[in-house]
Structure formats: C-alpha cells, structure tokens
Amino acid sequence: MSIDHFLNHFKQDSSLSANIVAWEEIPARGSHFESAFSSVNPALVTALEQQKLWPLYTHQAAAIRAVLQGDNVVVATGTASGKSLCYHIPILNSYEADNSSTALMLFPTKALAQDQCAFLEEMITTMKSGLKHRVYDGDTPVSRRSKVRKEAGIILSNPDMLHAGILPFHTRWARFLSRLRYVVLDEIHIYRGVFGSHVANLIRRLRRICAHYGSSPQFICTSATIANPKSHAENLIEGSVIEIGSDADGSPRGMRNFVIYNPPLLNPALGVRQTARSAALSLAHQMVREQLQTVVFTQSRLETELILGDLRSRLSQVVPTSRLQGYRGGYLPSERRKIESGLRDGTIIATVATNALELGVDIGGLSGCILVGYPGTISSTRQQAGRAGRRLGDSIAIFVAQSNPLNQYLARHPEFVLERNPESALVNPDNLSIMANHIACAVYELPLGKNEIAEQSQIAQDLVADMVEHNLLYQSNTGYHWIESEMPTRAVSLRSGSGDTFVIEDVTQPERPQVVGQMDRESVPLLLYEGAIYLHAGTMFQVKNLDWENGRAAVARVNVDYFTEAIMPRKIRILDCEESKKANGFTISHGCVLVTSQTTGYRMVKRSTLETLGFNPVDLPEQEMETAGAWITLNTDMVHAMESAGYAVGPTNYGPDWDGQRAKALERDGGICRHCSLPPMAGRSHDVHHLKPFRSFGYVPELNRNDKEANQLSNLITLCSRCHQRAESTVRMRGALSGLGTLFHNLVPLFLMCDARDLQVMTDPAPAGFDGPSIIVHERIAGGVGLCEQIYQVNRDILDAALELINVCSCQDGCPACVGPSGEIGPATKEATSALINAMLSA
C-alpha cells in the first residue's frame, strides 16, 4: 500500500477518523538555489556537483557567505535541509586555501560524529585532497590518539571528549589549537539546561586555551527549530552571531501530514480511554503490514522496550524480528550503528525509539512517524515529526495523545502544537556549582593570572576566593594555581551531577559474563535497583546484584509477565526564599530548595492488565540536590473556608478518637509491621494505615461521626514507613490540593515553554518548613536554570487553564485527563479541586 492509500484509509475508516482532532497538511515545496555563488574553490565545487549537492540552496549560500566574511553563524532551518554543508564547505574551502588550518567539529553524540565523518570521507576522496580527518572520542584506541593529534586537520568529537581528553592535555594539541580556524557546534538545541550550561563554560575554556596559542576561531552552529537560536548561540559562545533562519530555507520537501489523534473513550463516566500505547501499537501494526517504514517515538526506555516486544509479538507471522528494532540510550554503540544502517538501507522496517533518535543522524527517508504522547516541547514535537519525510516523498506524523491532563489539554487546543512558536533554549553558565567546577578545570589547564581574574565577573572572582580559602587553589604573586594532584575534569560530568556511568553485565552464564549496556548514575535508582526488570533490545533481564560503589550491575535473563516501577519518595526543604508575594488566601514564593530522594522499594506490574502484583523493598542511599523551586502555600483562612465547605486541603483530621484507636492497633500488632515483620525503630513507632481509605467514609467534623466506622480496628493495620509508602501508593486518596497538584504537574511545563522532564511537582497538606498546605515545583537539575522564577508571571494563566480543563472534562468524579482517576482520588476531588481553583482565582 502506498502512503496515499494509507492516508485515505486513515481518513475514511470511521473507527480511526472519529478520533482525529486535527489534521494539518504541510504542502510540498520546491527548491530555491543560489545560482551565482563564486567564493568556493573549483575543486570543491566539482566534488559537490558529483555528489549532486551543487548549486547551493539559498540558506546554505547565505550561511557560507557570512562565514567566509568572518562572522559567527547559527543555521536554524528545517530537518533534512542540508545544514551540515554550511560548515563542511567553509572548512574544506579553508584547507584548500591554507593546508595548515584546522577545524574542530563538536557533536552531542558519537553517532552524529560518525555520520558526518562518512560524508567527509566521500568529499575528500572525490576532491583528491590531502586533508586528514579523524574521529577523536572515547572509542578512539589509545594507540592511535598520538597520530590523530599530529596529523588531523579536522577533528570530529563531542563536548565530553573536549572536556576530559583534549583541553586538560592541550600542550599535546599545540599544533592543532594554534591553527584552529573553525569550531562547529552541531545541534545546539540539545545544549540546554544543565548540559548547555556546562557546554557554555567548556567554550569559555576552549577560547581561553586558543588565545594562549594565538588563535581565535570562528563558530558555526546549527540548531533545530527553537524560539531563540541567535541568542542561544550567543549565550553558548559569548560572542555575536548571524542567524540564518527558516525564512531563508531553500530546501525542498514532500507533502507532510501532521495528525493529532485522541484515542477513543472506553468509559466516559470514568474518563477511561484506550491507552496511547495501545493506539500507537495498532497504528504501527497497520503501517508495518503495508511496508511503510516507520519510527515510533516513546517517552521512556521502559516504554520503548514494552512497545517493541508487543510489536514483535503481533507481527511475528508477517515480519522477521530482525526488521523490528528498538533504539535508546544504554544500547552499545555497535548496536546503534547497526540499527542506523538498517534504517538507511531499508532492512529495518520499524524502530521504536526514545528521543535518542530525534537528532539529525541520517536514517534515510521514513514514511511514517508515531509520537506516543507529547514529547515535552513543541521543538521536540517538530523534530520528531520531521524524521518522517526526510526525502521528497509524502509522509505522515501522528501524535497520539495520552490520558494525562497535558495531552488532553493539547487535544482540545491543537493550536498549541500547530501554531505556537517553539520554546526557547535556556542555559545558565553562571550557575555556581557548574561554574566552580569549570574554574577548577580551567586553572588546572592554565594558571589564572591576576589580570585575567580582574576581567572576570564578580561571581567568578568570589568563587576563586572561596577556592583559595578551601585550599583548592594557591594564590601567588602572579595569580592562582591548582593545588591537588588529581585532575579535576575526572570529577566533572557535562551531562549529569555525578559523572558516573554504570556498566550492565549479563551474568546468565557466570563463567562468561558479557556487557550489554550502560546507564548514568542518576537513572540507576529508578531503573536498575536489585530485583528490577531491565529490558534491553526486547530481551528481559532481572537485576541480581547492584554494586553502587563500583558502578556495576549484574543482570540475568528471565521470562516473566510483569515489569517493575520504583517507589521513590521525595522530601523538600526551603534553603532560601528569594521572593514572595501574597494574595487573599495563598502565597506564591520562589527560591532555593534542598530535594532529598531515596528509592525505598518497587512494585511489580502485570504487563497485560497493569495490575499491581506485589511490592519488594530496596536499600539504596539517599540522594540530595540543591536546586531552584517555587511553591504556592494556602493560608489558614483558605484552608478553613475549604474545609467548612466540606473539601479537604490540609492534613487529614481522623476524628477525636484517633489517638486511642491508633494505640490499640499498635498494641494488637505488637508494634511490628504486619507486612515485612520489621520491629519498631528506636525512638519511633510504626505507622497505622487504613485498609479502606479514611476519606472514602466522608467524615466531616461536627456534622457526622463517620470516623468511628473508618477507625475500627478491623480497618487498621500496623506498617513500617516503607511498607506504608508502598500501600499508600496503591490506594492514595487525594483532596483538592492534590487534584490541583496533578493539573499543575501537567500544565506548568506548557506555560513555562519547557520540557515536562525539567520539573518535578509535589503536593503536601503539611510540609515541614512551609506555612501551610503547599504545591511545590522544583527544577530537576542542580542549581536550576531560572524556570521556577517564571511561575511568578504565569500562575494566573495556569489556574485558568486548569479550571477550563476540569469544566470541559466529561467525567463525573475525576479521571486521568483532569485531576486523576476517581478510584484513586475519591469521589469529591474533581468538585473540590474546582472549588479551590475558583477560590484562588477570586483571591
């Protein structure tokens, strides 16, 4: 079946078309060339003609002209528009004019570097040039590195290798760095948040070392569609930049179709829809059966593996397993290269991927793309959808909405996706912890002169003074020097706080262990605890042993019908309130918070029904992080007003007899946890848990005595804190505050124009250190990048959107699309949340 046949089927099948909420047709467009471009070496032009890459598109010519005039440039045109030629041509042209010039190309992934290396090989061979180009990254054998340093005119690498393998050893790179003409920063939209803030400091260090050797390179940047490519590039390199944007894009494209598909309601009263996973699986199944090469984008590694397994099962009689592959972080480089090659040559018909495949590595021309849920940003949505139709053929991208409030809000407001500008990429190079780490690295590379420090910001000067005080730096008459013998780069990761990577080893055959993957330390407490089911390329493993200190996980193959989910409670403490403002009924504040988290256990979830099969404890160390936060706290008057109206927002009042009933339950159980038999800890008794949730009894102080039935001993059980946490996670009963917290969790990222994964939202009716029931938002990277400050400006818009979402939702008592499922939150929560929002808006 052709793509046209599939599109017609999709429109005409009533079981599918009834769920299409928006269909945007992006028309095909022709090419626009720059015919009179004469600034490129004839031998290079001939090579480009042979590769059918000449004449240049208009945006390519504009970018190359600006580079040749000496400007820094950022090219932010569409997917598959030929952005890489905007740096390849100036670099190759420069070498033909001066064969001593060098260039450094930095890519966010090794795959992109390998991809561009293959293209350079073709060009250099066609030109019969003497230019030597080499990939220099962590996979480069030590025996070859010296030769690469001495000979290569072009180095293809990544920020991590520049940080740990080049700058600390810059004396070995003197030839290369002294002649450095161009630095390429590819895919700069990836350099945002903590990674981008690290990269901005890395560029500071690179420019400092280049100045030491007498060079001042130009920067050529490329980016996917973001709102601020020019300012973002300027923040990264701290220099002026010329922008070549989408309005100058001269590349052709075929007809593109973008569809927003909302799976059907199965139970309108409960708001239960067909899951996005199930709907996406059916659509992918149809595409693959008709031989349309397809990519399915998911939101997590686990979801990637689950969909891949289900797709292989459904198509086992139609398509060989080898033609259906997964693609995500944690796969070994050789696995990813093989999958990329299979997508290019067509031997792989479908891949299920995380956003690891979102970047511009060449995977050929796909016909279809399915997005399982909103990727988190408009920029990512467009980038993922753009992976289909990278050639001139027609294509379709289908965004399948999930049941959560954010996805359902977008399904009701498709203009947010179709018409709204993409997000801005934010970095904070002066984040104290990040900047301090890079100052240490910079001083190790070159002593910091007194004149040099005088030209730095006050923040940098204060950090240097603090490092001297703590004996990390030595201050001499000429400047500052690194004291420690250990190289500081080894303790600094550009992509995470710890810099550690766990090795995952298959010990199914203990005598022949085999490395199957890797994972950053921050993800281990969520995905790699002992007992966890770890899925890799469709194969199921169970974690048998986790060596936290040495960064190793031993796994063995298993065949079970469940997956696992970590239980990770978090605690938040205010360290510094920077700003606060009051309304009648609540206060909104922002500042610095300390987030403490710990994986205490996990639940086993049956794959076919998603029912919880059981719990197991986990013993992992606590993790702490200082970051930016914002919090909305309800004052006493608001709490009393809500409770007088019968709505719970504060701590639960268990009735006047609660203390006595609690003591009787503890005495009956001997103070021992009834689930795991753990005796009480010194100085603290265990918790007493209601088997049937207390709030479901409808107790209202001074109006009824329903607390007596709720607090009967037969409804009470003694549990340790861990078992209590696990029990509460399955039968949570939430009031108005938690209903609003659910809406905040989903809607805040939309109004802050950021990825939902950048933020964490918590609700607590009685948080320690806060003045009342609170909704707390914190950034998920140390120090933050300024997102929480914006909540000050948009809190009214968030509340308006939350109220609208509740009002238009067709469910009776609550569902996944608004305040949460009624079976989990209690029958009055939707009404209570609406009352709370109305009270806050009135205030």
N, C-alpha and C positions, 0 to 999 in steps of 0.2 A: 504493500500500500504506500502511495506517495504521501508526502507531507500534506498536499492539498486534500487528499482523500481523508486523512486523519482529521484535519481541521473541519471538514464538512461533517464527518461523523460526530465530532465533539459538539458541534453546534446543533445537530439535528436529533441526537439521542436525548430524549426528554429526561431520562434519569440522570444525565450529566448536565444538560443545558439549564435545568431548573436551578442549579446551584452556582451558576456563573453570575457573579455580581458586577463584574466589569470586564470588558474586552477592548484592549487598545491595540489598534493596528498601526504600526510604525512603518510608513511606506518605504519601499526601496528607493535608493538614490544612486545617481551616477557618480563618476569620478570627476574631480577637478584638479587639473595639473598645472604646474608652473613650467611653462614651456621654455622660458628664456632664463635659464639659470646657468651661469658660466663660471662659477667660482670653485668648481671641483676639478681635481686632477683628471685628465683624459683617460688614464689607465683605470682609474676608479669608476668613471662613467661607463667605460666599456664593460667592466665586470658587472656593474649594476644592470646594464642592458641585457647581458647574458642571463642574469638571474630574473629578468622581467621586473625589475624594481626601478626602472627609469623610463619616463621622466618622473620627477618627484610630485607627490601630492602637494597642494598649496600649503598645508600646515607644516609639512616636512621642510619645504623650501624656506618658510618664514623662520622656523626654529634654527635651521642650519645657518641662515644668513645672520641671525642675531649672534650665534656662537662665533662665527668667523669674524664678526665685528668686535669680539671681546667681551660680550655680555654673558652673565649667568642666565640660564634659561630653565623654565619648567614647562613641559608639554603635558597638557591635561585634556586629551581628546579621547574619543570612544574606544571600546575594546576592539582589537584587531585593526587598528588604524595605522599601524606601521610606526609606532613611536620609537622603536629601537633604532631605526635608521637615523633618527635625529641626533643620536650620539655616535653610532658607528661611522657615519660618513665624516664628521669633523675629525674624529680620531685617526681614521685611515688616511684622510687627506693631509692631516698634520704630519704624519710619519713620512708620506711621500715628499713633503717639502723639507723635513728635517728628521732624518732617521735616528737622531739621538733623543727625540721627545718620547715621553712615556705617558701612560694613562692608567687610571685605577677605576675599575667598574665594580660597584658595590650593589649586591642584590640581597633582598631579605631572606632568600632561601638558596640552598645549594642547587636545587632543581633549575631555578632560573639561570644561574651562572652556567650550568652545563648546557642549557638550551641555547644561550647566546654564544657560548664557545663553539658549538657546532656550526652556527651561522657564520661566525668569523672565519672558521676553517675553510668554508666554501669560498668566501670572498677573497681571502688571502691566496688561496690556491689558484683561483681564477685570475687574480691580478699578477701572479707570479712574483709576489712581494717577498722581501726578506724579513718582514715583520714577524716576530715571535710573540705568541700569546699563550698564556698558561692560566689554568685554574689553580688558585692557591687557597685551600681551605683545610679544614680538619682532616679531610680524607687524603690530602696530598702526602705521599710517603716521605718520611724524614730524609731518606737517601736522595730524594730529588729536589728538596727545597733549596739547597745552595745553588744548584744550577738554574732554577727558576729565578732566584734573586739576581743572578749575574747576567742573565740573557734576556729575560722577557721585556718586551716593550709595552705590552698590555697585560695587566693582572686582573683576572676576574675573581672576586672574592665576596665576602659578606662582612657586615659590621662586626660580628663576633670575632672573626679572624683578624681584622684590622686592630681591634681592641687588644686581643691576647697574643697574637702571633706576629704582628708587624711593628706597631708603634713601640712596644717595650724593647724591641731589638732593632731600633731604627738605624743604628750605626752600620748594621749589615745591609741596610737598604739605602745607603747614602747615594749610590749611583742613580737608583730609580727615583728616589724622592727629590733629588736636586734637579731632575729634568722633568718633573711631573707637570704636565700641561693641562690635563683634564681629569676631573673626578666625576664619575657618573653615580647618581643616586636614583636607582630604579624603584618604581612602585612606592613613592614616598607616602602615600596614604596609609601604608602599613606602619609607618613611623609616627605613631600617635600614642598618647598615654605614657606609660612607664617606658616602653621600648623607645618611643620617639624622643622622650626626654633624655634617655641615655645616649641615643644617637646624636642629638644636638651637642651634647658635651663631648662626644667622640670626635665630631667635626672640629670643635674648638681645639682639641689636642692635635688633630691632624694638621690643621693650619699652622699651629704653633711650631710643630716639627718641620713643616715645609719651609716656614720663614727662617728657621735655623739653617736650612740648607740652601737658602736663596731662591726658592721657588714660590709662586703664588698661583695655584691652579684655578682654572675656571670650573664652575659646577654646572652640569647638565642633569636636570631632574625630570622624571616622568611620574605621572600620577593617574589613577583612575579618577572618575568624576567626584570631586568634593567641592564644597562651597568656597574654600579659601586656598586654592593651590598656590597662588602667589605669596600670600602672607605666610602660609605654612612652610614653603620652601625657604623664605627669608628667615623665618624663625630657626630653621634647621641649620642653615649655613651662616646666619648672621651677616648677610650681605644683600644687596639689591638684586632683583631677579626680573627678567622679562617673561611674561606669561603668554603662551600660545594655547588658547582655549578651544572649546568645542565649536565656537562660531567660525573658526578658521579651518575646521576639519574638512579635508578634501577627499577622504577615502570613501569608496563605495560600500554599499551593503544591500543585502536582500531584504525582502519583506519580513518584518519581525512582528510576532503576535505576543502580547503580554496579557495573561488572563488571571483574574483573581477568582478563586474557586472556594466557596464556603461549603464544606461537607454537610449533608442533609441532617436535619434534626430527627433523631430517633424517638425522643420523648420530649415534646415541647414543654410539658409542665415542669419537668426536672431540668430542662435545658441541655439534655444529653444529645450530643452529636456523634455521628460517625467520626472516629479519630482521624486526625490529619495523616497519621502514619498509614492507616488502613486505606484511606482515599488515595494517597500518593502511591501506595503499592499497587492498587488497581490500575491507576493511570500508567505507571511504569510498565506494568504487565502488558497492557494493550500496545504501548509503543514498541516494546521489545519484540512482541509476537509479530509485529508488522515490519520488523527490521529497521526501525528508526533509531539511530544511535543516540543515546540518552544519558544525561547525568542527573542524579537525584542528590540534592544538597540537603544535609541534615544539620541539626543544631549541636550534636554531641557525638563523641566517639562511640558511646554505647548505642545510640540510635542508629548510627551508621552500620554497626555490626548486626543489629537486630533486623533492619530492613534488608540488608544484604542476604542474611540467612533465609528470610521469608521469601525473597525474590527468587533465590536459587531453588527453594523448595517448590514454588509454584511453577517454575519454568523448567523443571528437571527433565521433562519429556520433550522439550522443544529446543532448548539452548544448552550447550555444554557449560558446565560450571566455570570453566576457564574463561568464558566470554563475559562473565558477570563478576566484577571485582569491586572491592572497597578501596578507599583512598583517604588516609587521615594521618595526622601526626602520630608518631610512635611506630609506624612501619619503617623498616630498614631502608636506607637509600636505594639499594639494589632493587627492592620490591617496587618502590615508587617509580624508578626509571623504567622498569619493565611495563608497568601499567600505563605510563605516559606514552611509551612507544606503541603499545597495543591500541590506545585510543587514536593515535595518529594514523596507524595503518589499517584500522578497522577490524582487527582481530578481536577487540573488546567491544561488545555491542552496548554495554551499560556499565556505569560505575556509580556506586553510592559513596558520597564524599562529604567530609566536613568542609569548612571554608579554606582548608589547606589547598584545595584545587581552585580557589577563587582567583588566585594570582594569574599573571599573564603567561605562564608556561604554555608552549604550543601543544595543544591536544587535538589539533585538526578542526574540522567543521562538524559540530553536532547538530542534529535536527531538533532535539528536544531537551528541555531543562525543567525539572520539577523542584520547587522550593518547599520543603516540608516545614511550614511555619515561617514567620517573619524573621529574616536573618539578623535583625537588630538595628540596622541602619538602612536608610534609603540608598546610600552609596553602595553598601554590600548587596542590596537587592538588585541594583542595576548591574553591578559587576558579575554577580552570579547568573542573572538572566542573560547577560552578554556572552556567556560561554557557549550558548547555542547561536548558530548563525554566524560563525566567525568567517565563513566564506561568503559567496554571493547568493547561496541558496536561501529559500524561505525557512523560517524556524518558528518554534513556539516555546514560550516560557510560561509555566503555570505556578502561581503562588497559591499553595493550599493552606488555608487559614486553620490554625489550631483553635482549641476551645477557650483559651485564656482571654481575659479582657482586652489585652493589647491587640491580638489578632482579630477579635470580634469588632473592636472599635474600627480597625482598618477596613474590615469587610463592609462596615456600614459607611465608612468615609474613604472610599477608594481614591479620592483626590489626594489624600496624604501621600500615597505611594505614586500616583500617576502624575501629579502636578507640582508637588512640593519640591523645593530645592534640596539638594543633598546636604549632609551635615558638614560642619567644619571639623578639621582635624586639629586637636589641641595637644600642645606639649608644654611642659613646664621645666625648662633647662635649669632654673634656679631652685628646684626642689632641693631642700637642704641635704637630705641623705644621698640623693643621686649626685649632686654637685660635689659633696665632700669626697665621695668615692673617686670621682674623676680628677679632683685636685690631687689626691694622693697618687693616682696613676701618672698624672702629668709631671709632678715633682720627681717621681721615680725616673721618668724618661729624661727630663732635663731639670736641673736645679732652677728654682724660681727666683729670678733676680729682684732686687729691691725696687728698681724702676718698673719692672714688669708688674709687680703686685700693686704698685701705686696706681696703675692704669685699670685695675680690675674694679668690679662692683664692690659696694660695701659688704654685701653678703659674702663674697669670696674672701675679702680681707678678714672678716670676722671668723670665717671657717679656718683660714690659715692660722690665725692667732690661737684659736681653740686647739688645733692640731699640735701647735708648738707647746701649749700648756699641758697637753696629754702625752707629750714625748713621742709623738709620731713624726714630727719634723724637727730638724735642728736649724736654729737661726744663727747665721754667721754674719760677718761684716758685709758680705756681698749679696746674701739672700737666704733662701731656705732650701734644705736638703733632706732627702728621705733617710730615715734612720734604720728602719727594720731591714733585715736581710731578705725577708720574704717579699716576692714581687706582688704588689697589691692587686694587679689585674686578676690574679687567680681567685681572689675572693669576691670579685665583682662580676655578676651576670647582667648582660644587657636586657634580657628578656624576663627575668624574674628576680625575686628578692634574694634567694639563696644561691643561685648559680649552680645548684646540684642537679645532676641527671641520674635517675635510677636505671639500672640495667635489668631487663626482664629476661630470665633464663628458664628455658624449658627443661625440667628435670624428670620428665616422664620416664626416661631411661637414665637413671642416676649415673651410670658409667659413661654416658655420652651426652652431657648437658649441652644445650645449644641456645645461643642468644636469639630471641625472637623479636625484641623490641626495646623501647626506651621510653622514659616518662620524666617530666620535670617534677622536682620535689613537691611543689605546691599542689600538684594534682594527685599525689600518692594517697593522702588521707581520704580522698573522695573515691578513688578508683582501684587502689592496689593494696588495701589492708588484708591481713590474713583472713582467709575464708571468702574473699571477693571472687566473683566470676569475672574473669578477664577474657574479652572476646578479641580475637586478632585474625583478620582476613577470613572471617567466617568460622574459625576454629575456636572451640570453647576450652578455656583453661580455668583452673582454680588456684588461687594463691595459697601455697603451702607454708611459705616462710618469708617474712619481711625483715631484712637486715637494715634497720633505719640508719644506723651509724655509718655503714659502709656503702649504702646506696644500691642494694641488690634485692631483687625479689625472685624467689623460686616458685615456678608455676608448673602444674602438671595437667595434661589433657583429661577432660571429663566430658560426660554426656548427661546433662541434667535438663530439666524442663523449666528452670527458673533463672532469673538474673538477680543481681543484688544492688541495693541502694544504701549509701552510707547515711548514718544519723550523725549530724554534726551540729550540736547546739553552739550558739554564739552568745557572748556577753559583751556589752559595750559600756565604757566608762568615759565620761567627759574629762578631757585634759585641759581644754582651754576654750571658753566661749568667746568668739571674736566679735560677734554682733548679734543683737536680739531685738525683736520688736513685738509689741503686744497688740492683740485685738480683744474685743469683748468676748472672752470665752476661751481663748487659746493664745499661746506664744509661739513664734517661729524663731529659730536660732540657727547659727552655724558656727563651726569652729573645728578644733582638733579632738579626735576621739581615739581611744585605745580599744581595738577589737581583739577579743580572745576567743579562739575556736578550738574544738577538740572532737575528733571522731570517737564516739563512745560505743558505737555498735553499728549493725547493719540489718536491714530487713531483706528477706528472700521473697521475690515477686514471681508468681507463676506467669510464664510468657503468654499463654493463650488467653487467660482471663484477667490478668493483672491483679489477682487477689494476693494478699499477704499470707505467706505460708509459715512465717515464723521470724524470730529475731535471734541474733547472737551478739555477745559483747566483743568489743575491740579495745585494745590497750595501746594507744598512741600518745605521744607527748602533746601538750598544749602548744598552740601557735599564737604568737602575738604580733600585731601590726598597728602602728600609729598612722592614721590617715585623716582625711577631711570628712566631716559629717554635717548633716543638717537634721533638725528634729522639730517636730510640732508637738507641743505639750498642751493638753487640756487643763484648764484651771478648775478650781474646786466648784465654782458656780456652774460651769458647763457640765461637770460630772453629776452634780446634784440634780440639775434640770433634766438630764437624760435619764437618770435613774428614777426620778419622780414620774417620768412618762413611761416607765417600765422597760427601759433599754439599758443593757449592761455595757459600760465602757471601762469602769475601773476594776479593781481587784474583786473577785467573787466573794460575796457575803454568804457564807454557808449556814447562817442561822445561829440563834443564841445557844443551841445545844452542841455546836460543832466540837468544841474543845473536849467535852466529855465523851462524845461518840468516837472521836479520833483516838483518845487514850484507851478506850475499851477495845478498839480494833488492834492497836499495837499490843495490848496485853494478851488478847486472844491469840495473836500470831507469834507471841514470844519475842516481838521486836525484830523478827527475821524476815527477810524478803521472801515472799511466797513463790516467786518465780525462779530465782537463782540460789536461794538459801544463804545469801550473804548475811552475816550477823551485822548488827548496827555498828557504825564507826564511832570511835571515841569522841564524845562531846556533841554528837549529832544523831538523833533518831532518824529512822527511815521515814518515807512519805506514806501517806494514806490516800489511796486512789479510789475514785468512784467507778465501779464497773459500768453502770449506766450513767452517762454524763449528768452532772448536777444540774446544769442549766436546762436540760430537757424536761425537768419536773416543773418548771415555771414558777419557782419560788419568788414572791415579791414581799419584802419586809413590810409588816404592819397590815398587809392585805390578806395573806394566807399563811398556812403553816405547812406548805408542801416540802419544806426542808426536812420534816420528820421522816417522810417516806424516802426521800433521797439519801438520808443519813442512817438508814437502817444498817445494822451490822452485816446483813446478807449482801448489801451493795458496796461494802468497803473491803479493801484488801491492802495489806502492807507491801510496799515495793521499795527497793533501793532507788537512788536517784537515777541510775542508768536504766533500770527496768521501767521506772516511772516515765522517763523521757520516751522510751520506745512505745509504751502503752498510750501515752498522750498523742503521739504522732499518728496513731491509727484512729483515735476517737476524739480528735480535737473538737471542742465546742467553742466557737468564737463569737464575740459580741460585735457591736457596731464598730469599735475601734479596729478590730482585726479585719472586718469586712472592708473598711476604708484602706487598711494596710494592703490588702490584696489588690485593690484598684490602684493604689499608689505604685506598688511594685511594677505594675504593667504599664501605667500611663506616664510616670515620671520620665522614663527614657525618651518617650516620643516628644515631650515638650522641651527636654534639655537637648534634643537632637544628638543623642549619644547612643551607644550600644547598650542594650539592657544588661549585658555582662560586665559593664563598667561599674555597676551599682549593686548594692545589697539593701533591701528594705526589711526592717523588723518592727513588730509592734509588741508593746508590753504594757499591761494595765498598771504595773507598779515597778518600773525600772529603778534599780538602785542608782542614786545620784541625780535623778531627774525629779522635777517638781510635781509630777502627776502622770497619768496615762499618756503614752507617747508613741508617735510614729517616727522611727529613726531611719534615716538614709545615710549610708556611708559609701565612699568610693572604695573600690576593691584593689587599689594599688597603694603602696606606702606613700604617704605624703599627699596624694591626690593631685589632680591637675586643674582644679577650680570648678568642677561640675556642681558641687553642692552649694556653692555660693549662688548659683543661678536659680535655685529653688525659691530664693527670696523674691525673684522677679516674676515667676510663673506659677506660684502656688494657687492663685485665684483661677487661672486657666485650667490647672489640673483638677481642681474641685468641680468646676463647671463641667468638664468632660466626664468626670466620674459620675456626677448626678445624671447627666444625659444617658450614660451607658446603663445605669440602673433603670431609668424611666422607660427606655425603649426595649429592654430585655423582656422577652415573652415568658420567662419562667415565673413560677409562683413564689417560691421562698428563697431562691438563690441557686446559682449554677456556676459551672466553670467559666462562663462568659462574663460574669459580673463579680459578685462578692465571694464566690466559692460554692461548692456543691452543698445543697441543703442537708444532705445526710451527714455532712461533716461539721457544718457551722450552726445548725439549729434552725428551727422554722421561722424565727422572727428576725434573723440577721439582716436580710435584704431590707425590710422595712426600717429596722433600727439604723442601718448604715445611711439610708436615705434621710432619715430624721437628723442624724448627726451632721451630714453634709449641709443640709438646709440651715441648721443652726449655725454652722461655721460661716456659711456664705452671708447669712443675715448679720453676723457679727462683723 
